[in-house]
Amino acid sequence: MTFTQDFTAVANSLGWTALVATVPILYFFWALAIKKMKGYMAGLTTLILAILVAVIAFKVPVITALASASQGAVYGIIPIGWIIITSVFLYNLTVKTGHFEVIRSSVLSITPDRRIQALLIAFSFGAFLEGAAGFGAPVAISAALLVGLGFKPLQAAGLCLIANTAPVAFGAIGVPITVMEGITGIPAIEISKMVGRQLPILAVFIPLVLVVIMVGFKKALEVLPAILVSGFSFAITQFLSSNYLGAELPDILSSLVSLIALTIFLRFWQPKTIYRFKDDVQVSEIKQTHYTGGQVLTAWSPFIVLTFFISAWGIPTFKKALVGTYDGGNAILNFVNSIGSALTFYPEVPFLHNVVIDGATGKEIAAVYKLELLGAAGTAILFAAIISKFILKISWGNWVKTFFSTLNEIKFPLLTICCVVGYAYVANTAGMMATLGLVLAKTGALFPFFSPILGWIGVVVTGSDTSSNVLFAKLQQVTAESVGMDPVLALAANTGGGVTGKMISPQTLAVAAAAVGLAGKESELLKFAFKYSLILLLAICIITFLQSTVLTWMIP
């Protein structure tokens, strides 16, 4: 039995149907922000509500809706949940072995100022992780590092959520942008150029926003030189690399340039007043502890090894081998390919595969459980943890014990993620997301302003800029052409708007909460980040509208 998506399922009206489609996500935010439910309860009840809306309002067969939820739940475990488990596990290993104290000291040796530490870890290092791995790794690892340095959990998670705005569009070696080429036929390099003429404008200000959130505008001015070095070095590199190299490297290069530039700058400049938290322990004592270069290198080695593995996992050719699709002649890659092939499974989702008919194209929608066990970024982090076991000299017994204690620590956030990703899949199956997109597409001459909102909605619901681009790229292209807007600008607006929604996506909130030990308190993170998400979205909307009208020279 097939199901055809109907975008006017409620009262034969697109408007009423779109209104009903917003019910589950509005309920989720109400459950978190107003009722202050624990994240897993808000996620579970939202999933149940979405299934009811899909079945009753959109006429989705019950078995189809349940099958779609199961597909989302599996995706919530692999790859998303797997990244969180291994990321927090790797961090816990450094704490368990006492090496995090050395990491803390090494960061303090660069600067004891908490404002600049946030720039180094949340902004620069987080952007590098976004470029290499994507998904939840940047927020999970950088937030855990900040907590280890003495930041309050809520502050650490919130800062990392906001810092992650600048790099999301080029995350995971540029996948959010390259995926749109196959959907629209527009070369990825052209989309990359346009995104590189929007996001750097935000990237310049993100470091300032982070510090202002931490300490207020007046104290932020005390470290303005460091803020400018961090923001401008990142933004300029992002612009140049996205416009002349493509979508794959902007995050990697921008983050490294920003990190190195700021570190070198701090050798010649330090703020006159060092900002510390009121309850900081004896920072002077920590500074007086001298570690050898070998000790510092050993302490940081898990993250150095992590960098190597997640970078390797992002290389397109190697990535093919990891999932068993490499067809070249390299003997090593062929060996990896044989293992990857044995550990990659795409079983069809019962009662869902080719059952749903796309309401826009009339084509059947394939549905499989995507189980890339070797190719998942979490597996790269696990390998880093295995190598780190020997470097940190921890016994296998304690290594395994730490792994299972990590699982126990984040069991509820994992449930939250499975539920909210399940909701996203149910919403896509029913056609809820497409319905919302069609409503915004009717804004006519104002579409350039509203175009980024499509991307924002897509990422808020799915938690992925890539998924949002897959969902709305064709709609953006067709609508832009019909209203006289450059389609390249519309595609850039979709991914640009999407990055501003990442910080309040339910699954991203769950990742951040899990990383800093705030499981069940996702509502506090939502309250922290929501207004900044809207402010940054408004900025992208204005930038896009201006580029479509008076700044058309910026379009490649």
Secondary structure, 3 states (H helix, E strand, C coil): CCEECCCCCCCCCHHHHHHHHCHHHHHHHHHHHHCCCCHHHHHHHHHHHHHHHHHHCCCCCHHHHHHHHHHHHHHHHHHHHHHHHHHHHHHHHHHHCCCHHHHHHHHHHHCCCHHHHHHHHHHHHHHHHHHHCCCCHHHHHHHHHHHHHCCCHHHHHHHHHHHCCCCHHHHHHHHHHHHHHHHHCCCHHHHHHHHCCCHHHHHHHHHHHHHHHHHCHHHHHCCHHHHHHHHHHHHHHHHHHHHHCCCCCHHHHHHHHHHHHHHHHHHHCCCCCCCCCCCCCCHHHHHHCCCCHHHHHHHHHHHHHHHHHHHHHHCHHHHHHHCCCCCCCCHHHHHHHHHHHHCEECCECCCCCCCEECCCCCCECCCECCEECCCCHHHHHHHHHHHHHHHCCCCHHHHHHHHHHHHHHCHHHHHHHHHHHHHHHHHHHHCHHHHHHHHHHHHHHHHHHHHHHHHHHHHHHHCCHHHHHHHHHHHHHHHHHHHCCCHHHHHHHHHHHHHHHHHHCHHHHHHHHHHCCCCCCHHHHHHHHHHHHHHHHHHHHHHHHHHHHCCHHHCC
